[in-house]
């Protein structure tokens, strides 16, 4: 299949620039993954379409305030450093702008000297290995000086860092939020659990590869970047028991999907594990563990649109997206949501 097969026209004004005041008040486009039938809802009503015995799989990664704005020590020129991956205690792989002048030995100062950095090496794709120097605890310094690494299509300044964080975020490590989870409030999760739906928390630290475009004409030639994941014994047992008892595995977001699909055996069973995944899911892929998917609206020609198309079919997905454009749904990270499901029946309990 070609990358262009996943193109759709999206007016810029439909790209959400700010989060809604009430997380659960976003719109929800329900899509029958087998027939393509659609239904319009409000996100908080998703509880009516989750059934006792189902299991929601949520990614509890926490986004680092990984965008640092500083100045070059010798010239005072502005420099932006984006943390990508921790390589050692104080050594990080980073994306630096402007990159050309930031050769090994170059030094950057942040926050009037509270944090300093020296470029050690240039690695894959021009990323820089940077060693940081500071007093105290790095995470506290970063929380004070860093900004949330919002996607490039969001141009508004985020007023509250927590709004680019799920309410269940726990483990630091992501350069981007698992945005499908942004719609959930603690109250909504409580309602879901009281209904008899199980929650299984997994971890996948989202990298910037999420936003990298597919440059290959043939999608099978695209290479995904590696991301770290972890599945606890408790999460594996919850998912396995749900499967055994005939319940549905409903992933919240493509990152949760990629996590369990990376770890599942051919029968969809999981065990406690951790590692790195480069899994690329596109049409033709056979899902081993996932049954349904809650996700946001994704960029045209992106790997995420391809993943959703593997679940619901390219034609159904593109038709649903066209309907969302007509109905002026809000797109991308701070936008509305889709629920690719197999049943529109309400179960009020």
FENSULFEN-V516878 format. One record per backbone hydrogen bond with DSSP energy under -0.5 kcal/mol. CO is the residue of the C=O (numbers start at 1). NH is the residue of the N-H. Records with the same first field share a line. If there is no record, write none. Layout:
CO: NH ; NH
//
This chain:
1: 219
2: 5
3: 6
4: 7
6: 301
8: 10
11: 14
12: 15
14: 16 ; 331
21: 23
22: 25
23: 26
24: 44
26: 43
27: 337
28: 30 ; 41
29: 339
30: 39
31: 33 ; 341
32: 36
37: 32
39: 30
41: 28
42: 45
43: 46
44: 47
45: 48
46: 49
47: 50
48: 347
51: 54
54: 198
55: 250
56: 58 ; 200
57: 252
58: 60 ; 202
60: 170 ; 171
62: 173 ; 174
64: 66 ; 149
66: 68 ; 83
67: 147
68: 70 ; 81
70: 79
71: 109
72: 76
77: 72
79: 70
80: 97
81: 68 ; 83
82: 95
85: 93
90: 92 ; 132
91: 87 ; 88
92: 94 ; 130
93: 84 ; 85
94: 96 ; 128
95: 82
97: 80
99: 102
101: 103
103: 106
106: 119
107: 73
108: 117
109: 71
110: 113 ; 114 ; 115
111: 114
114: 135
115: 110
116: 133
117: 108
118: 131
119: 105
121: 129
123: 126
124: 127
127: 123
128: 94 ; 130
129: 120 ; 121
130: 92 ; 132
131: 118
133: 116
137: 141
138: 142
139: 143
140: 144
141: 145
142: 146
147: 67
148: 150
151: 154
153: 155
160: 163
161: 164
162: 165
166: 169
170: 172
171: 62
174: 64
177: 179
178: 181
179: 182
180: 183
181: 184
185: 189
186: 190
187: 191
188: 192
189: 193
190: 194
191: 195
192: 197
193: 196
196: 53
198: 56
200: 58 ; 202
202: 60
203: 230
204: 206
206: 175 ; 176
207: 210
208: 211 ; 212
209: 212
213: 215
217: 3 ; 219
218: 221
219: 222
222: 224
227: 277
228: 205
229: 275
230: 203
231: 273
232: 236
233: 237
234: 238
235: 239
236: 240
237: 241
238: 242
239: 243
240: 244
241: 245
242: 247
243: 246
248: 55 ; 250
249: 251 ; 291 ; 292
250: 57
251: 253 ; 294
253: 257
254: 258
255: 259
256: 260
257: 261
258: 262
259: 263
260: 264
265: 268
269: 265
273: 231
275: 229
277: 227
279: 281
280: 282
282: 285
285: 287
292: 251
293: 295 ; 340
294: 253
295: 338
297: 332
299: 302
301: 214
302: 306
303: 307
304: 308
305: 309
306: 310
307: 311
308: 312
309: 313
313: 317
314: 318
315: 319
316: 320
317: 321
318: 322
319: 323
320: 324
321: 325
322: 326
323: 327
324: 329
325: 328
330: 336
331: 16
332: 335
336: 297
337: 29
338: 295
339: 31 ; 341
340: 293
341: 33
346: 348
347: 349
//
